[in-house]
Amino acid sequence: GSGDGRVNINTASAQELKSLPGIGDAKAAAIVAYREEHGAFSAAADIKKVSGIGESMFARLENLIRVD
């Protein structure tokens, strides 16, 4: 990790993603599946392309996630 405590949504395992508020088994699996199908996220906001993650959830996650 980077040491800043944020979760890298491009490299995090489903287990790591589930440490985020509002992310359970289903959404963690959806994030991993999206990544496998489409490749790495280029920006943190791209997580909104994942089914079930909208503006309000992104607002909660925005300062907790990062991409490299």
N, C-alpha and C positions, 0 to 999 in steps of 0.2 A: 504493500500500500504506500500511499504518499505520506502518511503520518498526519494528515490534516483531519482524519476522522471521517471524511466523506467516502461514500461507496462509489467505486468506479463501475458504472453500469455496463461497461464493455467487457469487464473481466470478472465481475462478481459471480459467485456461484448462486444457485437458488437459495441456499441457506443464508448466504450473506445478504441477498436482496430482501429476505424476510425480516431482517433486522430493521428495515425501514418502516415507518408508520403507515398503516393501511395496506401493506404488501403481505399477503398470505401465500399459501401454497399455489393457488390458481394464478395470481398475478405474477408471482416469481417465475412460474413455469412459462407464462405467456411472454415475459421479458426475454427469457433464455431462448424460447422458440423463435421469437421475432429476430433476435440476434443471429441465430443459426441460419435463418432463412434470408435475411436481408444484409447481414454483415454488421460491422460495428456502428454504433450510433456516432454521428459526427458532432452532435451538440446535446447537452443535457435535455433540452426541450424536445428532442426527437423521441423521448420516452412516451410522449403523448400520442405517438403513432401506434403504440401498443393498445390492443383492444382492452377497454375497461379503465384506461388511465386518461383522465380528462384534465381540464384546466384546474379544477379545485384540488385534485390530488397532486398535480404537478406543483402547485403553489406550496403544498406542504413538504414536498420532496426537494424543491429547487435548491435549497442551501445544504442539502444532505447528500447530494449526488454530484458526480463529476464524470467527465470522459477524458481519456488520454489519447 
